[in-house]
Amino acid sequence: MSWGNLSPTDDKRFDVWFEKYVPESGNCKTLGGEIIRAISKMVYRYYNDGDTINDYYGSDYNCVKGADIFLKKYVPNYVSLADVTENKYETSLCQRLKFIHDYLLNNPQVFETPNEDDYLNYQVYEPQTWDDEEEYEDFDDEN
C-alpha cells in the first residue's frame, strides 16, 4: 500500500507494521496495531473513495470520523481532521500520517500494549440523504 507522502523507508516500515499487527478482520491485539488500523482506514477511504471526515459515501456510519476520534483519544497531541477544509484535507491527512508514523517509531511500547478497543466503536451514525435528481443528473435517456 502507498502511505501518502511517507518516504520509501517510512512507507516500507508502515507496511511491515501493518502486516505484523493488523489482522485480516476485527480489532488488533495491541494498541499500536489498532492505531495503524485506524489511520490506514482514513488513508484508504480518502485515496480509494474520496471520503473525508465530513464527506463520505456508502454507509450511514462514518468510519473515517470514528478512526479520527479513536486517534484523538489514544495518540497524544494528535490533531483531529474535523475542521480541515476540503482543499487542505489531503495535505492535512498526510501530515497526520507522518505524525502517527513518528509517534509509533518513537513509542514502540504501544506494540506491546494490550488493546481491547476498536476504532469502529467510535463510528458516528449520520444517516445519508440522497437527492434523486442529483443522482441521475448525468443520465441521458436515449428513448
PEJOUR-V287077 format. One record per helix or strand of 3 or more residues. SS is the DSSP state (~ for helix, > for strand). FROM is the first residue (numbers start at 1). TO is the last residue. If there is no record, write none. Layout:
ss->[SS,SS]
from->[FROM,FROM]
to->[TO,TO]
This chain:
ss->[~,~,~,~,~,~,~]
from->[8,31,63,86,108,119,132]
to->[21,49,74,106,111,122,136]
